Amino acid sequence: MCRLGRRLSDPPHGIAVDAAGQILVVDGEAFDGNGGIIRIDPSSGAQHAVSQDGYFVDPQSMAIARNGTIFVADRNAFDGNGGVIAVNPLTGRQKVVASGGTFVQPVGIAIAPAAASW
């Protein structure tokens, strides 16, 4: 079990449930204020770090793709302009999806169904 050293932020920024029924929380204040993703076992309440530090500065929300990849909107990452970070749910490895451009502190993210047309 991961000891986070404090309770989850109040209120937590983003909450999702993965395909296995585990609760995921984006907490911008966790891990000494750098933010990260915490997995919570709904049966025991045990908390485990999924991903922390890296590109995270102030993660706000997340969405989970069908393949399990976690996409996080971080409003202050990348020199304060914000961006989207993909997280491998098994390893916690982070990858930049988008940053800069027209982003101005994004706080929300969603994933459209594969059949969506624009």
C-alpha positions, 0 to 999 in steps of 0.5 A: 500500500502506498502511504501518501502522507496525507488525505486526498485533496478536498475536493479531489479534482477528478474521479473515474472508475476503470474496467476492473472497478478500481477508483482512480483519483486525480489529486493536484495536491498529492505527492508533495504538491506535484500531483498525481493519480491514485488508485483506490481499492473500493473493497479495502480503501487501500490507496496506491500511486499510479503515476506522480511527478513527471509532467504533472504540475496541477492535474485537474481531470482525467478520462480512461480510454477503452485500452485503459490509457489514462488521459489527464488534463493538467492546467499548469503543466508545460510552462503554465499553458497546460496540456494533456498527458497520457499515463500507462495504467500499469507502469505509470509512465507519462507521455505528452499528448498535446501542449502549447498551441492554443491551450490556456489552462485546460481543466477538463477532458473527455474521450469520444466514442470511436464511432463519433463523427465531427 
